[in-house]
Amino acid sequence: MTTITVCVGSACHLKGAYNIIDVFQNLIETNEISDSVTLKGSFCLGKCSKGVSVKINDSEVMSVTTVCAESFFEKYVLGE
């Protein structure tokens, strides 16, 4: 099971956290992986200076923007 945690705190909310969540939800449905991927929100993950803070399982927190959300998902979730 893969867990994707997206920060929905104030700074990340302003940077488009809910847009990132929408992109990830659509990609989970499109790739039919809802049985193996959990998407959840969290408050401050501590790396909100560049984009929305996202964490995959126990990985380091990475900054994601709406521009790179799909490629981020493909690389870190789908392994493409």
DAJOTA-V680204 format. One record per pair of residues at least 6 apart in sequence whose ideal C-beta (glycine too) atoms are under 6 Angstrom apart, sorted by the first residue. I is the first residue (numbers start at 0). J is the second residue. If there is no record, write none. Layout:
i	j
I	J
I	J
This chain:
i	j
0	35
1	36
2	37
2	56
3	38
3	55
4	39
4	41
4	54
5	16
5	19
5	20
5	40
5	53
6	41
6	44
6	52
7	16
7	40
8	42
8	43
10	47
11	47
11	51
11	52
14	50
14	51
15	65
16	51
18	65
19	51
19	63
19	68
22	68
23	38
23	72
26	72
27	33
27	36
44	52
44	54
44	60
46	52
46	60
46	62
49	62
50	62
50	63
50	64
51	63
52	60
53	61
53	63
54	60
55	75
63	71
73	79
